[in-house]
Amino acid sequence: MITNPDVLTPDVQPPRELIVHRNSEINHLTSIFEPVTQGLTTSGAFIHGPPGSGKTCAARVLLKNLPAEVDPEYVDGGKCPPIETAYIDCYNGKSRRQVYQELLEELGDGPAETRRSIATDELQRRTRTLIDGYIVVLLDEADQIGEKAVLKELYEMTGVVLLPVVNETHHLFADAEDRLDSRLTSLTPVPFKCYDESTLVEILQARVDAGLEPGVVDQTHLETIASRSKNDARRAIAILNNAVETARGQNASELTMEIIDQATPMSEPDVIRSHLSALSRTQRICLETIAEIGPAKSGAIQQAYSSDERVDEARSQRMVRDWLSEFEDRKLVRPFETCNGPKYEVREHVREELDVKRETA
């Protein structure tokens, strides 16, 4: 049934030929970073668009296609400067220290455990010293970085070219200093629009052709999966993968609508991650607060959230209530009605993804 399991897995980077309908965006990124291959400077870019729109896949294609060094044609004798790349997943809120630790690993400075006793400022200096040429830094879910100042530091570092990936542009600039804003706005924006259902069917068909035997899935199955994915390619691929695994577990030779019905709820972890990635850093901290103290009323949530040391500016109770409504719509929290108003609690699957433990009395 399955000929190539990797192409059916949402978390595995697919081959270039399976990234359909993103040629214009990839070509745009290539043109932005082309000066690096000629030994010239470029301001870099930032990618923005809804979850599941192919942003990270396209960015990784760019990194993979970059040459290992500057084109000799543009070097006036001597050694060609190297071009290195780094991928840092900031989904769970990387600190300034964690960003530098991962960068140093990418630069060949060994695992983070060997630098436990080294101060963060020294990690920054060591990073600067080890860059011998250029390094393109892909910061996935960059809006989740806990200390935005690291973006300014990296932007100003000789040889570093930034490529942040975010869902909403205003999330990247939220809680950032004005001086940081002015630097980040020099990055070229590359927008990614959400996929429509017909495009998702084509994306799924490409995966089916590359990863399954003929006859396992038909057009109707793919159209059903696309209609349930809410324009999110990651979710669509997850449903397809779960359906195939369910069919295999039942010794079925092909998918049925019943199997797809069974498989759709199994994609819940991927759905949750998409919802969480769409939150701003401050919204995520609020959700983590609910996970720690819930069930709790909006007033208690606002008070606990505002006292979190990661929060630079307290939000009003009205804003927190607006967030609670959004969390409820995204099925990240569930309300419990009481005589004095609702209490809110994070759903268990969300708690597992956040990796936050409930406070005990």
N, C-alpha and C positions, 0 to 999 in steps of 0.2 A: 504493500500500500504506500508506504513512505520511502521515497528514494533519496531525499536530502532533508533531514530534519532541521537543519540550521535555517533554511529559508522560510520555515514556518514559525520560527521563534521570534517574538517581538523584540527581544533584547539583543539579538545578534545582528551586527551590521551586515546588510545584504550586499551582494556583488553590484557593481555599478549598473549593470543592465537591468536590474530589478527595481531601480529607483526611477519610476516612470513619472512623467509630467512635471519634472523639476529641472529640465535641461536649462531653461532660461535663467533660473536662480543660480544654478551651479556655474554657468558661464559668467554671470555677473560677478560672483565671488572670485572666480578665477582671474577676471580682469582687474579686480580691486587689489589682489595680492600678487599680480604679475611683477610689479616693480621689485619685490623682494628677490625674485629669481634673477634680476638684473643688478643686484647689489645696491638698490635704491631704497629709500624709506617710503613708507605708506602709512596713512593714519589708521588703517584697519577697517573693520566693519562690525556691525552687530545685526544679528538675525532676529526677527520677531514674527510671531504668528501663533495661532491657537495650538493647543496640544494635539499631537497626532497629525501634524501637517508636513512632516518630513524634514524639519529643520535640522535636527542632529544628524540624520543620515546624510543630508547634502553637505553639511559642514565637514563631516568625516571624509567624504569623497574629496573635498578640497585638500585636506591634510594629507591624504594618501597620495594625491597626484602631485604634490609639491616635490621638486627634485631635492636630492640630499645636499646639494651645494649650489652656489651661485653659478650661472652659466659662464664658462671660461671666456666666452666672447666679450663679456663685459668686465673682465678682470685684467688690469694692466700689469701682467706679470705676477709671479708669486703664487701663493696658495689661494685656491678659491674658498671664500668664507662658507662654512657649513650652514645649512638651513635645517633646523630641528623643529619638531612639533610636540605639543603637549595637549592631552585631553584631561580636563578636570571636571568631574561631575559634582556640582555644588548643590544638588537636590536637597540634601539634609542640612544645609546651612553651614558651609565651610567657614571657619575662622581665618583670620589673616595668617596665623601660624600654619594651619593645615594647608592653605594654598601654597605657601612657600615650601612646605615639606614635600608636597606632591610634585612641585616643579623641580625640586632638587633631585628627586628620584628619576624624573624624566631626563634630567641632565647628567645622569650617571653617578650621582653622589651617594648611592647606596640607600638602603631602607631607612624609614623614619626613625626606627628604634635606635639607630646609631647616633642620632642627634637630639635625644631627649633632653639633655642638660644644656643645650645651646639656646641662648636667648633668641626671640623672634627677630629682633633687629639684626642680629648676626646672621640669621638665616637669609634675611633680605640681602645683606652685603655679600654673602657667599653665592647667592643666586646671580647677582650682578657680575661677580668675578668669573663664574663658570660659563657665561654666555660668550661664546667665541664666534660671532657671526650673527645669525638671526634665529629667533624661535617664535613660531606662531602658536599662541596659546588659546585654545578653544575652551571657554568657560561655559559649560552647559548648565542651564538654570541659574545664570549669573545673578539674577535678582534675589536669589536666596542667600547670597554671601552675607555673613553676619557683620563684617566690617568692610564697608564699601571703600574705605581709604586705600585698601590694597589695590583697587582698580587704578587709582591715581598713581600709586607707586609703580605699578607695572607699566602703565602708559608712558611714564617718564623714563623708564629704564631703557638704556641704549640696546638696540637689537631685538626688543620685545615688540611683537605686533599682536594686538588683541582681537579676538573674535568671540564676544559674548553672545550667548543664545538665550532669549527670553520669550515669554508668552505675551507680555504686555510691555510696551515701551515705558510707560509711566512707572512700572514696577522697578525698572532698572535705575531710574533717577530718584525713586522714593528714598527719603532719609539721607540723600547725598548732599554734601556741601556744594555751595554755588561754584567754587573753583573746580570741583570734580565734575559738576554738570557741564561746564564749558568745555572740558576735555572730552567727555563722553559724546557730546554732540558733534564732535569732529569725526567720529566714527561713521562710516557710510551705512545708512539703514538699508537692509535687504528684507523686504516684507514677504511673508509666506501666507497665502490665503488658504482657508480650509478646503478640503477636498469635497466635491459633490459626490453623490452616490454612484453615478456612472463611472467616475474616475476611480472610486474605491473598488468597484467591480474589476476594472482593468488591473489595478494593483494586486488584488487577490488572484486574478487569473494568471498573472505573471508568476506569482508564488506557487500556485497550483501546478503550472506547467513545469516549473523547475524542481518541485519537491514531492510530487505525487504521481502515482501511476495513472494512466488514462482511465477515465470512467469512474473515478472515485467521487468527483464533485461535478455537478452540472450548473448551468447558468442560473437556474432558479435558486439554487442553494446560495450562490455568491450574491445574488440580488437581495436575498433575505438577510444574509449576514451584514451586507452594506447598509441596509435599512435600519439595522439595530445598533450600528456603530456610532451614530450621532456625529458623522463627518470626521471621525477619529480613526486614522489608519492603524494606529497601535491597537486600538480596541478591536477593530475588524480582524486583524491578523491573529489576535489572541483568541477570538471566538472561533476562527477557522482552525487554529491549532488545537484548541480544546475539543472541538467537534471531531477532528481526525483521531485524536487520542481516545476519545470516548468510543468511536466506531471500532478502533483497533481492539480496545478492551472488551468489546462485545462480539469480537470475531466477525464484524460486518465488513463486507467488501466495498461498500460505498456509503456515503452519507444519506441520511433521511431527515425530513423536517423534524421528526421526533428527537433525533440525536442532536440537531442544532438547538432545539428547545432546551434540552438537558445541558448543553455546553455553554449557552449564553450566560447563565449566572456564574459559571466558573471563571469568567473573565473579570470578576469583581475586583481582584487586586490590581489589575491593569487599569480599570476604570478609576479606582481610588487614586492611583498614582497620577493619572491625568488631571483629576480634580485638584489634587494637592499642588501639582506643578503650576496650576493656573492661579494660585493664591500669591499675594505679595508676601514679602518677608514678615511684615507686621501682622498680617492676617494669620500667617502660619504660627507665629508666636502666640497669638490669641487662641488658636485651636489647640496648641500644646498646653496652654493654661487650662482650658476646659478638660483636657485629658487628665491633667494632674488633680484638679479639685472637684470635678463634676461627680454627680449631678449638682449644678449650682444655678442660681438665678443670675440674670444679666448684670445686676449691680455688683454681686460678688465677683463675677468674671471680670468686669471692667476694673475693679479695684486690684485684683490679683495681677491682671495683665499690666496695668499701669505701673505696678511696683517691680516688674521684671527688669533686671539690670540691662537687658538687651534693648529695651525700649527707650529711645531718645526723647520722644514726645508723647505725652499721655493723650489718649483718644477719648472723646466724650462718650457718655453712656449711650447716646443716640447712635453714634457711629458703630459701637460694639453691637447694639441691637440690629443694626443693618447687616453687619457681618454675620450675626447669628441666623438671620433670615436667609442669607446667601448660603451659609453652611448647611442649613436645613434643606434648601432647594437642591443642593449637590449631594444630599444624603450622607454628609460627613458627621452630622450630629442628629440626635433625636430628642425631641422635647417631652417632658413629663408634666402634665397639667397638675397644678396644686391650687388650693383655695386662694393663695396669694400670688398667683402668676406662675408661668412655666419655669421649670428647671431644665437645664440642657446637659446632655452627656454625649461624649464622643462614641461613635459606634465601634464595636470591637475590632473589626477589620481595619478601621482607620487607626486605632490605637496601635495595632501591630505594625502598621506601615510607619507611623510616627516614632515607634519605639520609645514611648513614654509610659512610665508606670504611674498608677494612681496613688495619690497621697494617702497614707493611713493615719487614722486618728491616734 
